[in-house]
Amino acid sequence: MASRPIKHDKDSREVKVEQKSSKSSKLKLILAIASAVLLLGAGGGGAAWYFVQAQDGATAAAKQKPPVFIALETFTVNLQPEHSDQHLQTNLTFRVADTGAVDLIKLHMPVVRNRILLLLSSKTASQIATVEGKKKLATELAAEVNHPFAEGGTSQTVESVLFTSFVIQ
């Protein structure tokens, strides 16, 4: 058998190059499509998260009720003696849950004032002169007022006690 001479023609090289380039262009096309799908998915997910968060914020703002306050008349009490006779004059404002609590407190105002006067007059000036002492007193006042007015009754919802005036002499 006679051996054939090997032909090195340009056409066979071009076909091989075209096959390689068509494989790489298909791979690039697939990668580009996959990247586009991922980017669109991430963008859609981000947009969905943004709108859900915006709706939750709007719902929370809509559910938030305006605060309800009830101001009490001035309290003037003798404090427990330490070195000399001292007096406390203070104005209180209650923050309550709703207008129903305001009505209940107003209905039982003599009981509320009595509880507050007894608590205030049991304190010494040094116990309530500091910021920490005032905060503790506010907590005690809220707890005292939140006790039910009648045996087996429902408790009030005084959320916080605010001092609008506080003078020790």
VEXZA-138573 format. One line per 10 residues: their letters; for each residue x, y, z of N, C-alpha, C. Coordinates in steps of 0.2 Angstrom, whole numbers. Layout:
a = X:Y:Z:X:Y:Z:X:Y:Z | ...
***
This chain:
masrpikhdk = 4:-6:0:0:0:0:4:6:0 | 2:10:-4:6:16:-4:3:21:1 | 7:25:4:5:29:8:3:36:5 | -2:39:7:-4:45:5:-1:50:8 | 1:55:4:4:61:7:-2:65:11 | 1:67:17:-4:71:21:-5:78:18 | -11:80:18:-13:86:15:-14:91:21 | -11:96:20:-12:102:25:-15:107:22 | -21:107:21:-25:112:17:-28:117:22 | -29:123:20:-32:128:25:-39:126:27
dsrevkveqk = -43:123:22:-50:122:24:-51:118:30 | -47:112:30:-47:108:36:-46:111:43 | -41:116:43:-39:120:49:-45:124:50 | -48:128:46:-53:132:47:-59:129:50 | -60:123:48:-66:119:50:-65:118:58 | -59:116:59:-57:114:66:-58:120:71 | -55:126:68:-56:132:72:-63:134:73 | -67:133:67:-74:135:68:-77:131:73 | -76:124:73:-79:120:78:-77:122:85 | -71:124:86:-69:126:93:-72:132:95
sskssklkli = -72:137:90:-75:144:92:-83:143:93 | -86:139:89:-93:138:90:-95:135:97 | -91:130:99:-92:127:106:-91:133:111 | -86:137:110:-84:142:115:-90:147:115 | -92:149:109:-98:154:109:-104:151:112 | -105:145:111:-111:142:114:-111:142:122 | -105:141:124:-104:141:131:-104:148:134 | -102:153:130:-102:160:132:-110:162:132 | -114:160:127:-121:161:127:-124:158:133 | -123:152:134:-126:149:140:-125:152:147
laiasavlll = -118:154:148:-116:158:153:-120:165:154 | -120:168:148:-123:175:148:-131:174:150 | -134:169:147:-141:168:149:-142:166:156 | -138:162:159:-138:160:166:-137:166:170 | -132:170:169:-131:176:172:-137:181:172 | -140:182:166:-145:186:166:-151:184:170 | -152:177:170:-158:174:174:-156:176:181 | -150:174:184:-149:176:191:-149:183:193 | -147:187:188:-148:195:190:-155:197:190 | -159:194:186:-166:196:186:-170:193:192
gaggggaawy = -168:187:194:-171:184:200:-169:188:206 | -162:189:206:-160:193:212:-163:200:213 | -164:203:207:-167:210:207:-175:209:209 | -178:204:206:-185:203:208:-186:201:215 | -182:197:218:-182:196:225:-181:202:229 | -176:206:227:-174:212:231:-180:217:231 | -183:218:225:-189:222:224:-195:219:229 | -196:213:228:-201:210:233:-200:211:240 | -194:210:242:-192:211:249:-194:219:251 | -191:223:247:-192:231:248:-200:232:249
fvqaqdgata = -204:230:244:-211:232:245:-214:228:251 | -212:222:252:-215:219:258:-213:223:265 | -207:225:265:-205:229:271:-208:236:271 | -209:239:265:-213:245:265:-220:244:268 | -223:239:266:-230:238:268:-231:236:275 | -226:233:278:-225:231:285:-225:238:289 | -220:242:287:-219:248:290:-225:253:290 | -229:253:284:-235:257:284:-240:254:288 | -241:247:289:-246:244:293:-244:245:300 | -238:245:302:-236:247:309:-237:254:311
aakqkppvfi = -236:258:306:-238:265:308:-245:267:308 | -249:263:304:-256:264:304:-259:261:311 | -256:255:313:-259:252:320:-257:256:326 | -252:260:325:-249:264:331:-254:270:333 | -257:269:339:-262:274:341:-258:280:344 | -262:286:343:-259:292:347:-259:291:354 | -254:294:358:-254:293:365:-260:296:368 | -262:293:374:-268:296:378:-265:298:385 | -266:304:387:-263:307:393:-269:309:397 | -268:309:404:-272:312:409:-268:315:414
aletftvnlq = -269:322:414:-266:326:419:-269:326:426 | -266:326:431:-269:326:438:-267:333:441 | -271:335:446:-270:341:449:-264:340:454 | -261:346:456:-255:346:460:-256:342:466 | -250:339:468:-250:335:475:-245:339:479 | -247:341:485:-242:343:490:-242:339:496 | -237:336:498:-236:332:504:-231:333:508 | -231:331:515:-226:331:519:-222:325:518 | -215:326:517:-211:320:517:-209:317:524 | -207:311:524:-204:308:530:-198:312:532
pehsdqhlqt = -198:314:539:-192:319:541:-186:315:541 | -181:319:539:-174:316:539:-170:321:544 | -169:327:542:-165:332:546:-170:337:548 | -175:339:544:-180:344:546:-186:343:542 | -191:346:543:-197:345:539:-196:347:532 | -198:343:527:-198:344:520:-205:343:517 | -206:346:511:-212:345:507:-210:344:500 | -215:340:497:-215:339:490:-221:342:487 | -220:345:481:-225:348:477:-224:345:470 | -228:342:467:-227:339:461:-234:338:457
nltfrvadtg = -233:339:450:-239:337:446:-237:331:442 | -242:327:441:-241:321:437:-246:320:431 | -243:317:426:-247:315:420:-247:308:419 | -252:304:418:-252:297:416:-253:296:409 | -249:292:406:-250:289:399:-253:283:400 | -259:283:397:-264:277:397:-265:274:391 | -268:268:391:-268:264:384:-274:267:380 | -279:269:383:-285:271:379:-289:276:383 | -294:279:379:-299:283:383:-303:280:388 | -304:273:387:-308:270:392:-304:270:399
avdliklhmp = -298:269:399:-294:270:405:-294:277:408 | -294:282:404:-295:289:406:-302:289:410 | -307:287:407:-314:287:410:-314:283:417 | -311:278:417:-310:274:423:-307:277:429 | -301:280:427:-297:284:432:-301:290:434 | -304:294:430:-308:300:432:-314:297:437 | -317:292:435:-322:289:439:-320:288:446 | -314:285:447:-311:284:454:-306:288:456 | -306:295:454:-301:299:456:-299:300:463 | -304:300:467:-303:300:475:-298:295:477
vvrnrillll = -300:289:474:-296:283:476:-289:284:473 | -288:286:467:-282:287:464:-278:292:468 | -280:298:470:-277:303:473:-275:300:480 | -279:296:484:-277:294:490:-271:289:490 | -271:285:485:-266:280:484:-259:284:483 | -260:289:478:-254:293:477:-251:297:483 | -256:300:487:-254:304:493:-250:299:498 | -253:293:499:-250:289:504:-243:287:502 | -242:285:495:-236:283:493:-231:289:493 | -233:295:491:-228:301:491:-226:302:498
ssktasqiat = -231:302:503:-229:304:510:-225:299:513 | -224:293:511:-220:288:514:-213:289:512 | -211:293:508:-204:294:505:-201:299:509 | -194:299:509:-190:304:512:-187:308:506 | -184:314:507:-182:318:502:-176:315:498 | -172:311:502:-166:308:499:-168:302:494 | -173:299:496:-175:293:491:-178:296:485 | -180:302:484:-183:304:478:-180:310:475 | -174:312:477:-170:318:475:-166:316:469 | -164:310:468:-160:308:462:-164:306:456
vegkkklate = -161:306:450:-165:304:444:-167:296:445 | -163:292:448:-165:285:449:-171:285:454 | -171:289:459:-176:289:464:-183:291:461 | -182:296:456:-188:298:453:-191:293:448 | -187:289:445:-189:284:440:-192:278:444 | -189:277:450:-192:271:454:-199:274:457 | -199:280:459:-206:282:461:-211:282:456 | -209:284:450:-214:284:444:-216:276:443 | -212:272:444:-214:265:443:-218:262:448 | -217:264:455:-221:263:460:-228:266:460
laaevnhpfa = -228:272:457:-235:276:456:-239:272:451 | -236:270:446:-240:266:440:-242:260:443 | -238:256:447:-240:250:450:-246:251:455 | -246:256:459:-251:258:464:-257:260:460 | -257:263:455:-263:265:452:-266:260:447 | -262:255:445:-264:250:441:-268:244:445 | -268:244:452:-272:240:456:-279:241:454 | -283:235:454:-290:236:453:-293:241:458 | -298:244:456:-302:249:461:-307:245:465 | -309:239:463:-314:235:467:-311:228:467
eggtsqtves = -313:225:473:-311:218:474:-313:214:467 | -309:210:464:-310:206:459:-311:210:452 | -310:217:452:-311:221:446:-305:221:442 | -306:224:436:-300:224:431:-295:229:433 | -289:228:431:-284:233:433:-284:238:427 | -281:244:429:-280:250:424:-274:248:420 | -273:252:415:-267:252:411:-263:258:410 | -261:260:416:-256:266:416:-250:264:414 | -248:266:408:-241:264:404:-235:267:408 | -236:274:409:-231:277:412:-233:283:416
vlftsfviq = -229:285:421:-231:291:425:-225:296:423 | -228:302:422:-223:308:420:-224:313:425 | -218:316:427:-218:321:432:-217:328:427 | -222:332:428:-222:338:424:-220:344:429 | -220:343:435:-217:347:440:-215:343:446 | -209:345:449:-206:341:455:-202:346:459 | -205:348:465:-201:353:469:-201:350:476 | -195:349:479:-194:347:486:-191:353:490 | -195:355:495:-193:361:499:-191:358:507
***
